[in-house]
Amino acid sequence: MPQLTPADEAIIEENIQRQFTFLDRYLDVVRERKEEEKPSEVYNQWRGGLYARSLRSMQQRGILSGADPDDVIQWHLNPMADHCPDCIPIAAGSPYTLETLPTTPAAGDTQCLTNCQCYLTIQRKRMVA
């Protein structure tokens, strides 16, 4: 198994901290709903689904961690999906590099949140041994 670099560890830590931020907000909502005696089952199922789907973004970031700075990254719209107003211009802005890529699909940075159906491809600029 390959060893994690300090950069890999920083990305993992960043993602964990980001999830804690979302979790804190979720707990606030759960408390509010409990105080207001609102049913929470459907909301909890929806919110749990968001967390589960956020793993897809981590998978995309993992793929990107093996990219070189000069590799070309394309953001693709899934032709079978409806897309939010954020993803369309991001896809139109392709190609990107690691430095210019604004986010990854399903990271929660677009209006579709972790429901994003977009995907990335990487074109390697040099051969990998």
Secondary structure, 3 states (H helix, E strand, C coil): CCCCCHHHHHHHHHHHHHHHHHHHHHHHHHHHHHHCCCCCHHHHHHHHHHHHHHHHHHHHHHHHCCCCCCCEEEEECCCCCCCCCCHHHHHHCCCECCCCCCCCCCCCCCCCHHHCCCEEEEECCCCCC
